[in-house]
Amino acid sequence: MKIACVGGGPAGLYFAISMKLRDPSHEIEIFERNPPGVTFGWGVVFSDLTVDNITKNDPVSADTITREFAHWDDIDVHFRGETITSGGHGFIGIGRKRLLEILQDRARQLGVVLHFDSECDPAAPRWREYDLVIASDGINSRFRDASPDAFGIDVDVRANKFVWLGTSKVFDAFTFAFEETEHGWIWAHAYRFAPDCSTFIVECSEDTWRSFGFDRMSQDESIAACEQLFAKYLDGHRLQSNASHLVGSAAWLNFRRIKCERWSSGNVILLGDAAHTAHFSVGSGTKLALEDAIKLAEVLNRNGLSVEAALDEYQAERSLEVLKLQNSARNSTEWFETLDRYLHFEPLQFAYSLLTRSQRISHENLRLRDPDWLDQVERNFWKQATGEAIAVNQSHGGSSKQARSVVDGLEADVITMNQANDIDLLAERGRLIPPDWAKRLPDNSSPTTSITVILVRKGNP
């Protein structure tokens, strides 16, 4: 096929790579409006699953990308003069500019033709010369917006203001820094993505933004004000913008959540942020774009599958994954938009609420990530509720070890059994339960040999 990719970000580049890997005879051109080396993002964050996916898809580029990852484990929440640290979160990231360089080099190796400084008019007749036109031109996609009815666009403009900055200050943990000012609360999301650079996103409500005067400041004045606000976190490092072409307060944005009912129209196919967006506070935009690219390339090259059927499968599978992320992102977005609801919390409870805001991280998932920290949280909650300190004594073992510990004299209020013979041990040697314990349960139920039924709320995916 002859294919044009409009937009040279991660989505378009990785789609071109994925297509060429499956069939080198494809003729693919990428048209990017910016000059080489120019991009308007800072760092991007990946999940372990995304790394697995790109490694299976293209081990060559994945090897280069993973060797340059920044890794960090902790989340620091700074609130009302305290720093709450939770570990076990396992973040990985890379600079957007460096990621683009790696993908551009790989695309050229595979025979993809790259055009820079290319303005692309959706109405130009030249696009009819291509079998497919991949609209990978981002959240402000001109190709999508040229046919709003065809794609069924749904845009939700969110309430808070934010500005995307960078700094040479290297943060050891993913950092949330909340500062109270006379104009209202303002906060930063900061994380490193290279040995010498971090992303630094500043966010606040629109009322705070206007009261502070950001709407009347130049970009340099805004940056200077943010440097002063967050000076104790920056340790003398400066904040930087790579959007110097924007005048006045234009660098401050309202996040736009994009959904489309249809991801293709005619020979145009939406990819990545052109088709959907998820709020930056869940860090999944690039992940979704790369996984879109892999799926679209796979179905377009599957033997015996028509283009129409391929596009149906592409949207059906990927829209489900997008829905999951957008639901979590909505929860996260609303948490920050309704920050006033949580400001009366003490720092530990505030941090717990922040970490679980999207519902992608549950209470028990926090226990897997950082059991000591969650134990501290639970003790704190119990003491607040009852005025009493809680003491939890565990055997720290599986079913059999727990049974032996209790038989040997451990006084326990709760034990967890997953084998019938361990329960028999409590009856025979400990004489702690009746020998006919199974007969007292419906249908002689017993662990591992009875069917387990999991009940969930209706509609829970």
N, C-alpha and C positions, 0 to 999 in steps of 0.2 A: 504494500500500500504506500501511497504518497501522503505524508502526514505533516501538518504544520502545528507546532506547539507555540501558542501565543503566551509569552511570559516565561522568563528563564529562571524562575525560582526553583526550590527543591522539587515541587510537584512535576513541572514540565520536564526538568532535566532527568528526574528519576524515571518518569514514564518513557522517555526516549531511550534511556539505557536499557530498561526492561524489555522494550520492544525489540531492540537490536540484538539483545542476548537470545531472544527466542527465534528471530528470523533476521539475519544480517541483510537480507535483500530489501527490507523496508527502506524507503527514502524519507528521511526525517530531517526537518529544519526547525530550529528554535529561533523565535524572534523576541528579543528583549529590548525594552525601551531605554534602559539605562546603559551607560558605558561599562566596559569591563571593570570589575573590582568595586562597583558602587552598589550598595545595598542599604536598606533603611531599617534593618533590625540589628539586634546585638547577639544574644546567645539563644540557642534552642535546646530544649530538654527532651530526652528520650526515655522510654521505658525499656525494661529488659526484653519484653515481648517484641517490641519494634526492632531491637538489635537482632534478635533471633530471625525475624522476618527478612531483614535486609541482608543478613549473612547467608540465608538460604537462597535468596534471589540473586545476589551478586557478591560472592566472597571477596572479589578483588577490591571493589570500592569500600565494602564493609571493613576489610582489614585496615585500610588507611584511616577510615573514620574512627574506628574503635581505638586505634593506637593514639589518637589525639584527644580522646575524651577527657574531660575533667570529671572526677568522681568526688562525691561527698555524701555523708550519711545522716547528718544531724539537721534538725530544724530549730532555730533560735527565735523565740517570740519575745520581743521587748515591749513591755507594757507597764505603765505607772512605776517606772524606776526599777523594775525587776526583769531579769532575763530567765525565761523558762526554756530548757533545752530537752528535746526528745530525740532519741536516736533510732537507728534501724530502718531509715526510709530509703536509702539506696538510690540517690539521684545520679544521673550522668548527663553531661551536656557538652556542646561544642559551639564555637562561634559560627554565626550564620554566614559570614563572609568566607570563612575557611571551608565550611561545608559546601558552599557554592563552587569554590575553586576545585575541590576534590571531584565533585560531580561533573563540572565542566571538562576537566581533564579526562575523566573516564568516558564521557560522551564523545569527545573528539577521537579517543582511541578506537571507539566502536564505529566511527564513521558518521556521526551526527554532525550536521552543519549548523554552526551558531552564528547568528546575526545580532550585533549590538547596535545601540542608538537607532532602534527601529520602532517608529510609531506605527501602530496597527489600527487602521480604521475598519470596524466591523462591516461597514457598507461597501468596502472596496471589492470590485469584481474578482480580484486575484484569488480570493479564498475559495471560489468555485472550482479552481484548478486542482484542489486537494481532495483526496478521498475522505479524510477526516481533518477537522480543525479542533485541536485540544485547547479549550479556554482554561489555561492555567495562569490567568492574569490576576489572581488574588482577590481579596475582599472587595476591592473596588472594580471588579471585572467589567470592562466596557462591552465585551461580547455578551455577557449575561444581561447587562442592563439595556442592551440594544433590543432585546426581545423579552421584556418582562412577563408578558402573558404566556409566551411559549414555554418558559421555564417555571412559571408559577412561583415567583419570588415572594418570600415572606421575610421582612426585615423588622427586627425589634431593636430600637436604639435604647441602650441602657442609660441609667441615670447618672452614674458617677463620671467624673473627669479623671483622665490619667495621661501621663506623658512618659514616653519610653526613652530612657537615658542609659548611659554607660559610665563606668568609672574604672580607674586603675587600682582602686582598692579591691583586694582579693578577699572575699568572704569565705570563711572556713565552713560555714553552715548556710543552708537556705534560710534567709533572714527576713522576718517580718518586724518592722520597726514602727510603732504607733506613737505619735506625738500629739499632745493636746496643745492648742494655741488659742489665743484670744478670739480667733475667727472660727474655731471648730477643730475637729480632729483631722489629721492628715497622716498618711502612712506610706511605707515603702515596701516593695517586694524586691529582694536582692539575692542574686546567686552568681557564682563564678562560672565561667565557661571556658576559661583559658588560664594559663599560669600567671597572666598579668592583667586580666580584665574580668569585670563582672557586669551583668545587667542590673539596672537600678530603675525600677518603675515606681513613680510617685502617683498616688491616687487619693482622691477626696471627693466629698459630695459637691454638687454644683453650687450650693449655698456657700460652703466654705471657700470654694474656688473664687467666687465673685467677691465675697467679703474680704478675702486676702488680697484681691486686686490682680490676680493672675490674668483676668480677662483684659486688663489694660496694659500689661507688661510686654516688653519685647522678649524674644526667646532668651537672650543673654540675661535679662533681668530675672526671668523665671528661674533659670538655672542657678543664678547667684542666690536667690531666695531659698531654693531647695538645699543648696550647699550649706547655708546657714542653719536651716531647720534640722538637718541631719548630720551636722558637723561631728557630733560625738561618735557616730558610726563610721564616718568616712576617714577619720584619722589624718586629716590634712590633704587627702586626695581630692581631685576635682571631679565634678560631674561633666559629662560630655554629651553632645547631641550629634547624630549623623544625619539630621534632617535640617541642615542650615538653610535650605532653600525655602523653608516655611517661614512666613512673616508673622510677627506678633504672637498671638495666642494660638495660632493654627496648629502648633505642635501638640497642644492639649486636645485629646480626643474623647468622644463617647463611644464605647464599644458597640459595634453593630453585630447582633446575632443574625446570621443568614441561614435560611432554609429554602430549599427549592423542591417543588412537587415533582418536577421532571428534570433530569440531569442531561438530557440531550434533545436537540431539535435540528432537523435536517442533518448536515454533516458536522455540526458543532457539538462537542461533548464537554461538559463542565468537570473540572478536576480540582481537588483541594479546596482552598478558601473560596474559590469562585462558586462552588456548589454549597458550601456549608462553613460555618465558623463556630468555634468554642472559645469561651472567655479565657483570657491569658492566665487567670488565676489557677487553672487546672493544667496549663502547659501542654496541650495536646495537638496544636495546629499542624506542626510539621509531621508528627506521628501519623495523623489522619491522612495527610497529603501523600506521604510515602506509601502507606498501605493502600490508598486509592490507586496509586500508580501501578503497584504490583498486581492488584486484582484486575484492573482494566487491561493491562498488557496480557495477562493470563487468558482472559476470556476471548480477546480479539485474535489470539493465536491458537485457540483450541480447534483441532480438526473437526469438521462437520458441524460447527456452530455458526449460524448466520450472524451478521453484524447486529441485526435487530435483537436476536436472542441473547447475544453477548452483552449488549447494553442493558437489557432487562435484568440479567443476572448481576451485572456490575452494580446497578443502582439498588437492587433488592438486598444484596449482601452488605454493601457498604453503608446504605442508609440506616440499617439496623445498628451498626457499630457507631455511626454518627449520633443516632438518637440516644444511645446509652451515654455517650460523652456529653452531649448537649444537656441531658437531664442533670447530670452531675454538675456541669458548668453553670446551669441555671441556679442550682442550690448554692454554689459557691458565690456566684455573682450577687445573689440576693442577700447573702450573709454580709458582704461588704457594704451593700446599699442600705442595709438596716442595722448598721453598726451600733447605733444608739441602744438597741435592745440588749447588748452584751457589755456595755461600758461599766455597769455596776458590778460585774463579776470581779472577784479577786483574781490576780494574775494566773494562778494555776487553772482555775475553772475557765478563764478566758482562753487560755492556750488550748485546753481540751476542746472547747467549742470550735475554735479556729481549725484545729486539725481534723475534726469530724464533720466540717461544714458541708462538704459535697456529698457525703454518705458513701463515697467510694472507699473511705477508710472508716471502718466500724469500730466499736468498742473492743471487740475481740481481735480485730486485725491489729489494733494498737498493742494488744497483749503479745502478739507474735513479734511485732517490731521492737518493742521496748517494754518488757514485762516489769522491770523495776520501776520505770516511770509511771506505768499505769497503776501499779500497786500503790504508789504514793498518791495518785489521784483518787483511787477508791477509798483509801484511808481518810483522805481529806474530806471527801463527800460524806462518808459515814459520820465523821466527827461533827461536821456542820449540821447533819440531820438529827443526830442523837446526843451530841455532846460527849460521846464516849470514844475512846480510842479502840480501834479494831485490831484483833490479833488473829492471824491466819497461820495455822500450823499444818504444813503439808508433808507427805512422805516423799514428794518430788519423784514419783515413779509411776509406772504403769499399773494396770489392774492387779497383777499378781503381787507386785511389791507393796501396793497399798493393803491388800488382803493380809499379807504376812505381817506388816507393821501393826495392823489393828489386832491380829491374833496375839502378837507379842506384847500387847499392852498399850499401844498408842490410843489415846482417847480422841476420837474424831467425831464431829457432828455430821460430816458429809464425806462419803467416799464414792468413787466412780468405778464401776465394774464393767468390763466388756467380755468376760468369759464366765460361763456357768460354773466351771470347776473352782474358780476363785470365790464365787458366792457359796458354793458347797463347803469350802474351807472355813468360812466364817461360821457355818452351821455346825460342822463336824468337830473342828478343833477349838473354835472360839466360843461355841454355844451362844452366839450373839443373835442369831435369827433362827426361826423354826426350820427343821430339815425339809419340810414340804413347801418351801417358799414359792416354788414354781407353780404349784397347784393353786396357790392363792391369787395368782395373776390370771387375767383373761387368757384363755386358750393355752395355758401352761407356757406362757412367754418366757423366753430367756435370751440373754445377749448372744449375738452372732448367729444363732440358729433361727431366730424369728425375723420376719420381714420388717425392715425399718421403713416407716412412713414419715415423710417430712411435710408438715403443713405450712403453707405460706399464705399471705394475704392475697385475696383475689385480685388478679391484674398485675401481680408482681412478676416482672420478667425473669 
